Amino acid sequence: MVSWTARPPGVPGAAPDGCDPAMTPPSPAVTPPTPPVRVRSSRDLLSVVPYALGYQPAECLLVICIRDDGELGLFARTDLGDLRSARSRAEVAELVAVRAAQDSTAVAYVVVYTAGDAGPGSRVGGAARTFGAVLDEHVPQRESWVVGPRAYWSLDCADPACCPPDGFPLEMLESTVPGAQLVLEGRAPLPTREALYRVPRAPAEKRALVRRAADRWARARVASEAGEGAAPDATVAPRSATAVGEREWRSQSYCAWLDAVDKVRRRRELPAALLGRLTAGLAHREVRDGVLLWFVPGYEALAAATAAGAPADAVTRAEADARTSQAIAAVVDCETSQRPDRDRVQAANTVLEAVVAHAARERTASPLTLLAFLAWWSGEGSRATFRAAEALAVDPEHRLASLLASALRAGLPPGWVRSRTNDDVSRSAALDLG
């Protein structure tokens, strides 16, 4: 018997369906714990996969691992389109199998979702066999399944008395006890991954207001003069969009971030002028990096100084670099890493999604990249992969988005996921490879 805790689809703090994320910040109320879902068979497990993902999977291969303590472990996903060559299939399968072994996997399920041919001579069937063979070398038990448009079947069982040649009717996955429990709890997977992850665009009139505000703030930016002094206090409220020096412009842009986060936490509306200032500010590397450092608790002063483009008062460049390294280690180093702060993630997601919803598409690469980073750090590999791809579609040369996409393709998880020494480390990890 497997004990699996179902999570609601989406990121904590996401605006309800149909709501403008700029106008409906998340409720500060604490969500009650979700009761565990007891999975007692392969059929039960397959029935809850869409609830685990938050959407109906299609044309992809999943590897779902159950640990030796009966808990859900590694949950890996890759598009079938990324498994066309024998080499790519072998490389991805080895990566997943090694990670599964490191995660104390007792049994691994290879599940292929496709509307096409999954027979013995097909590319899809070959991918499933490759994953199965590689996993057999690393984990004690393994099962392989295919879920099609009308039926699902085992790739391991050749006994027609046990497994019908045409498979089991797909309706059998819609009538399980754990599936019924999730339905009664109000869970409903969305039809596609795009439907779950894509940020809906704000109405045209609101986007026009934000565009004009962003243009005004971009025009207010002027080159800094030689010998410009230290950055102003980043806790001071932003001034009006008049011409300012380069460093002060960046500092005021960072102030806009703090102001927006404060408004979200107090459930206040994010006005067009503020969203416009954020849209223009986040397009600049220093401001974007300052916001990224703000994600890590304890580095607020460094974040403000980074956004302004200079060390904080009485802090040398070497000291600032050392502090930056410590902040990075808090994310990636399994020895010193920490999990993201839930309150910050909620507020940051709400603000960044509001910017994406209202900004001109050509100005969304940086906020999409920051959303991808937050998703990756939170252990949501599938969401992170989708967001990074969105950012690179806007700006194929965006360096941070490219680096993050490379880390995701390599299956590199954040430090807290890789660490197994901390008692509060999550007992499951998501790995999205395409």
Buried (B, 14 or more C-beta within 10 A) or exposed (E): EBBBBBBBBBBBBBBEEEEBBBEBBBEEEEEEEEEBBBBEEBBBBBBBBBBBBBBBBBEBBBBBBBBEEBBBBBBBBBBBEBBEEEEBBBBBBBBBBBBBBEBBBBBBBBBBBBEEEBEEEEBBBBBBBBBBBBBEEBBEEBBBBBBBEEBBBBBEBEEEEEBEEEBBEBEBBEEBEBBEBBEEBEBEBBEEBEBBBEBEEBEEEBBBBBBEBBBBBBEBBEEBEEEBEBBBEBEEEBEEBEEBBBBBBBBBBBBBBBBBBEBBBEEEBBBBBBBBBBBBBBBBBBBBBBBBBBBBEEBBBBBBBBBBBBBBEEBEEEEBEEBBEBBBBBBBBBEEBBBBBEBBBBBBBBBBBBBBBBBBEEBBBBBBBBBBBBBBBBBBBBBBBBBBBBBBBBBEEBEBBBEBBEBBBEBBBBBBBBBEEEEEBEEBBBBBBB
